[in-house]
Amino acid sequence: MTSWQAVRLVAGTFILLSLALGIPGSPIFVSQWWLAFTAFVGVNLLQSALTKWCLMETIMRKLGLSAGC
C-alpha cells in the first residue's frame, strides 16, 4: 500500500465513523459535535488538493509506506 492510498483509507474511515457517531438516527450516535470532525477531515482534504501537501501523507511516509505514483 502506498502513502496516498493509506491517506484515502484513513480519511474515508474517519468520515464514515464520525458520521455514524454524529447522526442522531445512527445506532452508535454519541453527539452531533462529531459532525465537526467530518468537516475537519473535509477541510484537510481540500487543503491538500490545493497545496499539494498533506500532513497525513507525510506521517504515512515516515511510518515506512512508499510514495507511489
PDB file of N, CA, C and O in Angstrom:
ATOM      1  N   MET A   1       0.853  -1.174   0.000  1.00  0.00           N
ATOM      2  CA  MET A   1       0.000   0.000   0.000  1.00  0.00           C
ATOM      3  C   MET A   1       0.900   1.239   0.000  1.00  0.00           C
ATOM      4  O   MET A   1       1.900   1.297   0.716  1.00  0.00           O
ATOM      5  N   THR A   2       0.530   2.209  -0.804  1.00  0.00           N
ATOM      6  CA  THR A   2       1.307   3.447  -0.859  1.00  0.00           C
ATOM      7  C   THR A   2       0.740   4.471   0.129  1.00  0.00           C
ATOM      8  O   THR A   2      -0.353   4.302   0.668  1.00  0.00           O
ATOM      9  N   SER A   3       1.515   5.531   0.347  1.00  0.00           N
ATOM     10  CA  SER A   3       1.095   6.540   1.329  1.00  0.00           C
ATOM     11  C   SER A   3      -0.197   7.240   0.914  1.00  0.00           C
ATOM     12  O   SER A   3      -1.042   7.525   1.762  1.00  0.00           O
ATOM     13  N   TRP A   4      -0.361   7.519  -0.384  1.00  0.00           N
ATOM     14  CA  TRP A   4      -1.592   8.211  -0.805  1.00  0.00           C
ATOM     15  C   TRP A   4      -2.814   7.306  -0.685  1.00  0.00           C
ATOM     16  O   TRP A   4      -3.919   7.788  -0.436  1.00  0.00           O
ATOM     17  N   GLN A   5      -2.624   5.994  -0.861  1.00  0.00           N
ATOM     18  CA  GLN A   5      -3.738   5.067  -0.661  1.00  0.00           C
ATOM     19  C   GLN A   5      -4.111   4.991   0.818  1.00  0.00           C
ATOM     20  O   GLN A   5      -5.291   4.924   1.163  1.00  0.00           O
ATOM     21  N   ALA A   6      -3.110   5.003   1.681  1.00  0.00           N
ATOM     22  CA  ALA A   6      -3.359   4.964   3.123  1.00  0.00           C
ATOM     23  C   ALA A   6      -4.077   6.226   3.589  1.00  0.00           C
ATOM     24  O   ALA A   6      -4.952   6.158   4.452  1.00  0.00           O
ATOM     25  N   VAL A   7      -3.714   7.373   3.026  1.00  0.00           N
ATOM     26  CA  VAL A   7      -4.384   8.634   3.381  1.00  0.00           C
ATOM     27  C   VAL A   7      -5.859   8.557   3.039  1.00  0.00           C
ATOM     28  O   VAL A   7      -6.701   8.961   3.841  1.00  0.00           O
ATOM     29  N   ARG A   8      -6.181   8.048   1.873  1.00  0.00           N
ATOM     30  CA  ARG A   8      -7.587   7.935   1.463  1.00  0.00           C
ATOM     31  C   ARG A   8      -8.337   6.926   2.324  1.00  0.00           C
ATOM     32  O   ARG A   8      -9.508   7.123   2.646  1.00  0.00           O
ATOM     33  N   LEU A   9      -7.655   5.845   2.695  1.00  0.00           N
ATOM     34  CA  LEU A   9      -8.264   4.847   3.577  1.00  0.00           C
ATOM     35  C   LEU A   9      -8.576   5.454   4.947  1.00  0.00           C
ATOM     36  O   LEU A   9      -9.669   5.257   5.477  1.00  0.00           O
ATOM     37  N   VAL A  10      -7.626   6.186   5.516  1.00  0.00           N
ATOM     38  CA  VAL A  10      -7.822   6.814   6.824  1.00  0.00           C
ATOM     39  C   VAL A  10      -8.910   7.884   6.748  1.00  0.00           C
ATOM     40  O   VAL A  10      -9.782   7.948   7.614  1.00  0.00           O
ATOM     41  N   ALA A  11      -8.858   8.724   5.711  1.00  0.00           N
ATOM     42  CA  ALA A  11      -9.856   9.792   5.567  1.00  0.00           C
ATOM     43  C   ALA A  11     -11.261   9.213   5.424  1.00  0.00           C
ATOM     44  O   ALA A  11     -12.194   9.688   6.072  1.00  0.00           O
ATOM     45  N   GLY A  12     -11.420   8.204   4.593  1.00  0.00           N
ATOM     46  CA  GLY A  12     -12.728   7.574   4.420  1.00  0.00           C
ATOM     47  C   GLY A  12     -13.240   6.946   5.702  1.00  0.00           C
ATOM     48  O   GLY A  12     -14.422   7.055   6.027  1.00  0.00           O
ATOM     49  N   THR A  13     -12.346   6.289   6.430  1.00  0.00           N
ATOM     50  CA  THR A  13     -12.725   5.680   7.709  1.00  0.00           C
ATOM     51  C   THR A  13     -13.145   6.739   8.709  1.00  0.00           C
ATOM     52  O   THR A  13     -14.162   6.588   9.387  1.00  0.00           O
ATOM     53  N   PHE A  14     -12.358   7.822   8.808  1.00  0.00           N
ATOM     54  CA  PHE A  14     -12.694   8.908   9.737  1.00  0.00           C
ATOM     55  C   PHE A  14     -14.037   9.535   9.398  1.00  0.00           C
ATOM     56  O   PHE A  14     -14.835   9.817  10.292  1.00  0.00           O
ATOM     57  N   ILE A  15     -14.292   9.755   8.115  1.00  0.00           N
ATOM     58  CA  ILE A  15     -15.557  10.377   7.708  1.00  0.00           C
ATOM     59  C   ILE A  15     -16.743   9.481   8.049  1.00  0.00           C
ATOM     60  O   ILE A  15     -17.725   9.941   8.633  1.00  0.00           O
ATOM     61  N   LEU A  16     -16.655   8.204   7.686  1.00  0.00           N
ATOM     62  CA  LEU A  16     -17.774   7.298   7.962  1.00  0.00           C
ATOM     63  C   LEU A  16     -18.004   7.115   9.458  1.00  0.00           C
ATOM     64  O   LEU A  16     -19.149   7.085   9.911  1.00  0.00           O
ATOM     65  N   LEU A  17     -16.930   6.994  10.225  1.00  0.00           N
ATOM     66  CA  LEU A  17     -17.056   6.831  11.666  1.00  0.00           C
ATOM     67  C   LEU A  17     -17.643   8.079  12.321  1.00  0.00           C
ATOM     68  O   LEU A  17     -18.520   7.977  13.179  1.00  0.00           O
ATOM     69  N   SER A  18     -17.160   9.266  11.917  1.00  0.00           N
ATOM     70  CA  SER A  18     -17.678  10.493  12.529  1.00  0.00           C
ATOM     71  C   SER A  18     -19.131  10.743  12.141  1.00  0.00           C
ATOM     72  O   SER A  18     -19.892  11.298  12.933  1.00  0.00           O
ATOM     73  N   LEU A  19     -19.525  10.343  10.938  1.00  0.00           N
ATOM     74  CA  LEU A  19     -20.939  10.446  10.567  1.00  0.00           C
ATOM     75  C   LEU A  19     -21.789   9.507  11.407  1.00  0.00           C
ATOM     76  O   LEU A  19     -22.866   9.879  11.875  1.00  0.00           O
ATOM     77  N   ALA A  20     -21.296   8.283  11.593  1.00  0.00           N
ATOM     78  CA  ALA A  20     -22.043   7.319  12.410  1.00  0.00           C
ATOM     79  C   ALA A  20     -22.182   7.798  13.850  1.00  0.00           C
ATOM     80  O   ALA A  20     -23.206   7.553  14.487  1.00  0.00           O
ATOM     81  N   LEU A  21     -21.164   8.478  14.365  1.00  0.00           N
ATOM     82  CA  LEU A  21     -21.209   8.981  15.742  1.00  0.00           C
ATOM     83  C   LEU A  21     -21.994  10.285  15.866  1.00  0.00           C
ATOM     84  O   LEU A  21     -22.411  10.655  16.963  1.00  0.00           O
ATOM     85  N   GLY A  22     -22.199  10.994  14.731  1.00  0.00           N
ATOM     86  CA  GLY A  22     -22.811  12.316  14.803  1.00  0.00           C
ATOM     87  C   GLY A  22     -24.230  12.437  14.295  1.00  0.00           C
ATOM     88  O   GLY A  22     -24.869  13.465  14.519  1.00  0.00           O
ATOM     89  N   ILE A  23     -24.746  11.423  13.618  1.00  0.00           N
ATOM     90  CA  ILE A  23     -26.104  11.499  13.079  1.00  0.00           C
ATOM     91  C   ILE A  23     -27.074  10.862  14.085  1.00  0.00           C
ATOM     92  O   ILE A  23     -26.905   9.697  14.442  1.00  0.00           O
ATOM     93  N   PRO A  24     -28.076  11.604  14.540  1.00  0.00           N
ATOM     94  CA  PRO A  24     -28.974  11.113  15.589  1.00  0.00           C
ATOM     95  C   PRO A  24     -29.641   9.765  15.312  1.00  0.00           C
ATOM     96  O   PRO A  24     -29.923   9.032  16.260  1.00  0.00           O
ATOM     97  N   GLY A  25     -29.898   9.414  14.077  1.00  0.00           N
ATOM     98  CA  GLY A  25     -30.549   8.144  13.780  1.00  0.00           C
ATOM     99  C   GLY A  25     -29.628   6.942  13.828  1.00  0.00           C
ATOM    100  O   GLY A  25     -30.087   5.804  13.722  1.00  0.00           O
ATOM    101  N   SER A  26     -28.343   7.178  13.985  1.00  0.00           N
ATOM    102  CA  SER A  26     -27.371   6.092  13.985  1.00  0.00           C
ATOM    103  C   SER A  26     -27.439   5.280  15.278  1.00  0.00           C
ATOM    104  O   SER A  26     -27.670   5.838  16.350  1.00  0.00           O
ATOM    105  N   PRO A  27     -27.238   3.961  15.177  1.00  0.00           N
ATOM    106  CA  PRO A  27     -27.261   3.140  16.401  1.00  0.00           C
ATOM    107  C   PRO A  27     -26.096   3.422  17.344  1.00  0.00           C
ATOM    108  O   PRO A  27     -26.160   3.065  18.520  1.00  0.00           O
ATOM    109  N   ILE A  28     -25.030   4.057  16.849  1.00  0.00           N
ATOM    110  CA  ILE A  28     -23.895   4.377  17.733  1.00  0.00           C
ATOM    111  C   ILE A  28     -23.751   5.892  17.937  1.00  0.00           C
ATOM    112  O   ILE A  28     -22.658   6.391  18.208  1.00  0.00           O
ATOM    113  N   PHE A  29     -24.870   6.609  17.802  1.00  0.00           N
ATOM    114  CA  PHE A  29     -24.865   8.064  17.980  1.00  0.00           C
ATOM    115  C   PHE A  29     -24.331   8.444  19.351  1.00  0.00           C
ATOM    116  O   PHE A  29     -24.697   7.847  20.363  1.00  0.00           O
ATOM    117  N   VAL A  30     -23.448   9.460  19.369  1.00  0.00           N
ATOM    118  CA  VAL A  30     -22.912   9.987  20.614  1.00  0.00           C
ATOM    119  C   VAL A  30     -23.284  11.455  20.766  1.00  0.00           C
ATOM    120  O   VAL A  30     -23.898  11.850  21.758  1.00  0.00           O
ATOM    121  N   SER A  31     -22.907  12.262  19.776  1.00  0.00           N
ATOM    122  CA  SER A  31     -23.169  13.698  19.830  1.00  0.00           C
ATOM    123  C   SER A  31     -23.080  14.268  18.422  1.00  0.00           C
ATOM    124  O   SER A  31     -22.314  13.777  17.592  1.00  0.00           O
ATOM    125  N   GLN A  32     -23.869  15.313  18.155  1.00  0.00           N
ATOM    126  CA  GLN A  32     -23.807  15.954  16.853  1.00  0.00           C
ATOM    127  C   GLN A  32     -22.486  16.690  16.641  1.00  0.00           C
ATOM    128  O   GLN A  32     -22.166  17.064  15.512  1.00  0.00           O
ATOM    129  N   TRP A  33     -21.728  16.900  17.690  1.00  0.00           N
ATOM    130  CA  TRP A  33     -20.425  17.554  17.570  1.00  0.00           C
ATOM    131  C   TRP A  33     -19.436  16.714  16.768  1.00  0.00           C
ATOM    132  O   TRP A  33     -18.429  17.240  16.295  1.00  0.00           O
ATOM    133  N   TRP A  34     -19.703  15.424  16.608  1.00  0.00           N
ATOM    134  CA  TRP A  34     -18.845  14.582  15.766  1.00  0.00           C
ATOM    135  C   TRP A  34     -18.882  15.031  14.320  1.00  0.00           C
ATOM    136  O   TRP A  34     -17.951  14.748  13.566  1.00  0.00           O
ATOM    137  N   LEU A  35     -19.939  15.727  13.912  1.00  0.00           N
ATOM    138  CA  LEU A  35     -20.018  16.228  12.545  1.00  0.00           C
ATOM    139  C   LEU A  35     -18.962  17.302  12.288  1.00  0.00           C
ATOM    140  O   LEU A  35     -18.571  17.519  11.141  1.00  0.00           O
ATOM    141  N   ALA A  36     -18.498  17.971  13.332  1.00  0.00           N
ATOM    142  CA  ALA A  36     -17.404  18.933  13.188  1.00  0.00           C
ATOM    143  C   ALA A  36     -16.127  18.211  12.756  1.00  0.00           C
ATOM    144  O   ALA A  36     -15.329  18.766  12.000  1.00  0.00           O
ATOM    145  N   PHE A  37     -15.929  16.983  13.230  1.00  0.00           N
ATOM    146  CA  PHE A  37     -14.767  16.201  12.821  1.00  0.00           C
ATOM    147  C   PHE A  37     -14.868  15.833  11.345  1.00  0.00           C
ATOM    148  O   PHE A  37     -13.860  15.815  10.639  1.00  0.00           O
ATOM    149  N   THR A  38     -16.079  15.538  10.874  1.00  0.00           N
ATOM    150  CA  THR A  38     -16.299  15.271   9.454  1.00  0.00           C
ATOM    151  C   THR A  38     -15.878  16.488   8.637  1.00  0.00           C
ATOM    152  O   THR A  38     -15.192  16.353   7.624  1.00  0.00           O
ATOM    153  N   ALA A  39     -16.287  17.672   9.076  1.00  0.00           N
ATOM    154  CA  ALA A  39     -15.914  18.905   8.386  1.00  0.00           C
ATOM    155  C   ALA A  39     -14.397  19.124   8.431  1.00  0.00           C
ATOM    156  O   ALA A  39     -13.814  19.572   7.444  1.00  0.00           O
ATOM    157  N   PHE A  40     -13.762  18.819   9.543  1.00  0.00           N
ATOM    158  CA  PHE A  40     -12.316  18.964   9.687  1.00  0.00           C
ATOM    159  C   PHE A  40     -11.581  18.089   8.665  1.00  0.00           C
ATOM    160  O   PHE A  40     -10.632  18.547   8.029  1.00  0.00           O
ATOM    161  N   VAL A  41     -12.008  16.856   8.508  1.00  0.00           N
ATOM    162  CA  VAL A  41     -11.390  15.960   7.533  1.00  0.00           C
ATOM    163  C   VAL A  41     -11.596  16.507   6.123  1.00  0.00           C
ATOM    164  O   VAL A  41     -10.671  16.494   5.310  1.00  0.00           O
ATOM    165  N   GLY A  42     -12.796  16.983   5.834  1.00  0.00           N
ATOM    166  CA  GLY A  42     -13.083  17.556   4.516  1.00  0.00           C
ATOM    167  C   GLY A  42     -12.232  18.768   4.210  1.00  0.00           C
ATOM    168  O   GLY A  42     -11.738  18.914   3.092  1.00  0.00           O
ATOM    169  N   VAL A  43     -12.055  19.638   5.188  1.00  0.00           N
ATOM    170  CA  VAL A  43     -11.212  20.829   5.006  1.00  0.00           C
ATOM    171  C   VAL A  43      -9.766  20.423   4.748  1.00  0.00           C
ATOM    172  O   VAL A  43      -9.091  21.021   3.911  1.00  0.00           O
ATOM    173  N   ASN A  44      -9.293  19.413   5.461  1.00  0.00           N
ATOM    174  CA  ASN A  44      -7.925  18.950   5.247  1.00  0.00           C
ATOM    175  C   ASN A  44      -7.743  18.334   3.859  1.00  0.00           C
ATOM    176  O   ASN A  44      -6.699  18.522   3.234  1.00  0.00           O
ATOM    177  N   LEU A  45      -8.745  17.605   3.372  1.00  0.00           N
ATOM    178  CA  LEU A  45      -8.673  17.060   2.022  1.00  0.00           C
ATOM    179  C   LEU A  45      -8.656  18.181   0.982  1.00  0.00           C
ATOM    180  O   LEU A  45      -7.905  18.118   0.009  1.00  0.00           O
ATOM    181  N   LEU A  46      -9.476  19.193   1.188  1.00  0.00           N
ATOM    182  CA  LEU A  46      -9.494  20.349   0.284  1.00  0.00           C
ATOM    183  C   LEU A  46      -8.151  21.074   0.307  1.00  0.00           C
ATOM    184  O   LEU A  46      -7.611  21.415  -0.745  1.00  0.00           O
ATOM    185  N   GLN A  47      -7.615  21.307   1.497  1.00  0.00           N
ATOM    186  CA  GLN A  47      -6.318  21.972   1.635  1.00  0.00           C
ATOM    187  C   GLN A  47      -5.222  21.187   0.933  1.00  0.00           C
ATOM    188  O   GLN A  47      -4.381  21.776   0.254  1.00  0.00           O
ATOM    189  N   SER A  48      -5.218  19.878   1.084  1.00  0.00           N
ATOM    190  CA  SER A  48      -4.157  19.075   0.457  1.00  0.00           C
ATOM    191  C   SER A  48      -4.280  19.084  -1.073  1.00  0.00           C
ATOM    192  O   SER A  48      -3.270  19.008  -1.772  1.00  0.00           O
ATOM    193  N   ALA A  49      -5.482  19.174  -1.584  1.00  0.00           N
ATOM    194  CA  ALA A  49      -5.670  19.247  -3.034  1.00  0.00           C
ATOM    195  C   ALA A  49      -5.156  20.576  -3.597  1.00  0.00           C
ATOM    196  O   ALA A  49      -4.615  20.624  -4.701  1.00  0.00           O
ATOM    197  N   LEU A  50      -5.332  21.644  -2.828  1.00  0.00           N
ATOM    198  CA  LEU A  50      -4.918  22.971  -3.308  1.00  0.00           C
ATOM    199  C   LEU A  50      -3.424  23.233  -3.119  1.00  0.00           C
ATOM    200  O   LEU A  50      -2.808  23.908  -3.943  1.00  0.00           O
ATOM    201  N   THR A  51      -2.842  22.711  -2.050  1.00  0.00           N
ATOM    202  CA  THR A  51      -1.430  22.992  -1.754  1.00  0.00           C
ATOM    203  C   THR A  51      -0.497  21.862  -2.166  1.00  0.00           C
ATOM    204  O   THR A  51       0.721  22.041  -2.180  1.00  0.00           O
ATOM    205  N   LYS A  52      -1.050  20.708  -2.501  1.00  0.00           N
ATOM    206  CA  LYS A  52      -0.270  19.514  -2.858  1.00  0.00           C
ATOM    207  C   LYS A  52       0.627  19.056  -1.705  1.00  0.00           C
ATOM    208  O   LYS A  52       1.698  18.496  -1.935  1.00  0.00           O
ATOM    209  N   TRP A  53       0.191  19.293  -0.472  1.00  0.00           N
ATOM    210  CA  TRP A  53       0.878  18.828   0.725  1.00  0.00           C
ATOM    211  C   TRP A  53      -0.153  18.318   1.713  1.00  0.00           C
ATOM    212  O   TRP A  53      -1.183  18.955   1.935  1.00  0.00           O
ATOM    213  N   CYS A  54       0.129  17.159   2.310  1.00  0.00           N
ATOM    214  CA  CYS A  54      -0.793  16.554   3.252  1.00  0.00           C
ATOM    215  C   CYS A  54       0.000  16.022   4.446  1.00  0.00           C
ATOM    216  O   CYS A  54       0.903  15.202   4.279  1.00  0.00           O
ATOM    217  N   LEU A  55      -0.334  16.483   5.634  1.00  0.00           N
ATOM    218  CA  LEU A  55       0.354  16.040   6.843  1.00  0.00           C
ATOM    219  C   LEU A  55       0.213  14.538   7.041  1.00  0.00           C
ATOM    220  O   LEU A  55       1.181  13.875   7.413  1.00  0.00           O
ATOM    221  N   MET A  56      -0.970  13.989   6.802  1.00  0.00           N
ATOM    222  CA  MET A  56      -1.174  12.554   6.990  1.00  0.00           C
ATOM    223  C   MET A  56      -0.283  11.749   6.052  1.00  0.00           C
ATOM    224  O   MET A  56       0.231  10.699   6.440  1.00  0.00           O
ATOM    225  N   GLU A  57      -0.094  12.223   4.831  1.00  0.00           N
ATOM    226  CA  GLU A  57       0.785  11.518   3.894  1.00  0.00           C
ATOM    227  C   GLU A  57       2.233  11.570   4.378  1.00  0.00           C
ATOM    228  O   GLU A  57       2.962  10.586   4.251  1.00  0.00           O
ATOM    229  N   THR A  58       2.652  12.692   4.921  1.00  0.00           N
ATOM    230  CA  THR A  58       3.990  12.803   5.495  1.00  0.00           C
ATOM    231  C   THR A  58       4.160  11.799   6.635  1.00  0.00           C
ATOM    232  O   THR A  58       5.193  11.138   6.740  1.00  0.00           O
ATOM    233  N   ILE A  59       3.144  11.693   7.481  1.00  0.00           N
ATOM    234  CA  ILE A  59       3.195  10.723   8.593  1.00  0.00           C
ATOM    235  C   ILE A  59       3.268   9.305   8.059  1.00  0.00           C
ATOM    236  O   ILE A  59       4.038   8.492   8.571  1.00  0.00           O
ATOM    237  N   MET A  60       2.483   8.994   7.042  1.00  0.00           N
ATOM    238  CA  MET A  60       2.493   7.644   6.468  1.00  0.00           C
ATOM    239  C   MET A  60       3.851   7.303   5.876  1.00  0.00           C
ATOM    240  O   MET A  60       4.319   6.172   6.008  1.00  0.00           O
ATOM    241  N   ARG A  61       4.486   8.268   5.228  1.00  0.00           N
ATOM    242  CA  ARG A  61       5.822   8.024   4.671  1.00  0.00           C
ATOM    243  C   ARG A  61       6.845   7.774   5.769  1.00  0.00           C
ATOM    244  O   ARG A  61       7.727   6.928   5.619  1.00  0.00           O
ATOM    245  N   LYS A  62       6.731   8.506   6.871  1.00  0.00           N
ATOM    246  CA  LYS A  62       7.645   8.296   7.992  1.00  0.00           C
ATOM    247  C   LYS A  62       7.412   6.939   8.653  1.00  0.00           C
ATOM    248  O   LYS A  62       8.313   6.397   9.293  1.00  0.00           O
ATOM    249  N   LEU A  63       6.211   6.391   8.501  1.00  0.00           N
ATOM    250  CA  LEU A  63       5.918   5.059   9.014  1.00  0.00           C
ATOM    251  C   LEU A  63       6.403   3.949   8.075  1.00  0.00           C
ATOM    252  O   LEU A  63       6.288   2.763   8.383  1.00  0.00           O
ATOM    253  N   GLY A  64       6.947   4.360   6.926  1.00  0.00           N
ATOM    254  CA  GLY A  64       7.550   3.382   6.038  1.00  0.00           C
ATOM    255  C   GLY A  64       6.808   3.081   4.752  1.00  0.00           C
ATOM    256  O   GLY A  64       7.267   2.257   3.962  1.00  0.00           O
ATOM    257  N   LEU A  65       5.688   3.717   4.522  1.00  0.00           N
ATOM    258  CA  LEU A  65       4.963   3.484   3.271  1.00  0.00           C
ATOM    259  C   LEU A  65       5.627   4.243   2.129  1.00  0.00           C
ATOM    260  O   LEU A  65       6.153   5.339   2.323  1.00  0.00           O
ATOM    261  N   SER A  66       5.599   3.654   0.942  1.00  0.00           N
ATOM    262  CA  SER A  66       6.215   4.313  -0.207  1.00  0.00           C
ATOM    263  C   SER A  66       5.295   5.384  -0.762  1.00  0.00           C
ATOM    264  O   SER A  66       4.088   5.372  -0.519  1.00  0.00           O
ATOM    265  N   ALA A  67       5.883   6.319  -1.517  1.00  0.00           N
ATOM    266  CA  ALA A  67       5.132   7.441  -2.077  1.00  0.00           C
ATOM    267  C   ALA A  67       4.173   6.992  -3.165  1.00  0.00           C
ATOM    268  O   ALA A  67       3.078   7.546  -3.266  1.00  0.00           O
ATOM    269  N   GLY A  68       4.532   6.021  -3.973  1.00  0.00           N
ATOM    270  CA  GLY A  68       3.643   5.564  -5.038  1.00  0.00           C
ATOM    271  C   GLY A  68       3.643   6.519  -6.215  1.00  0.00           C
ATOM    272  O   GLY A  68       4.500   7.398  -6.314  1.00  0.00           O
ATOM    273  N   CYS A  69       2.667   6.341  -7.117  1.00  0.00           N
ATOM    274  CA  CYS A  69       2.600   7.179  -8.324  1.00  0.00           C
ATOM    275  C   CYS A  69       1.640   8.321  -8.149  1.00  0.00           C
ATOM    276  O   CYS A  69       1.462   9.124  -9.066  1.00  0.00           O
TER     277      CYS A  69
END
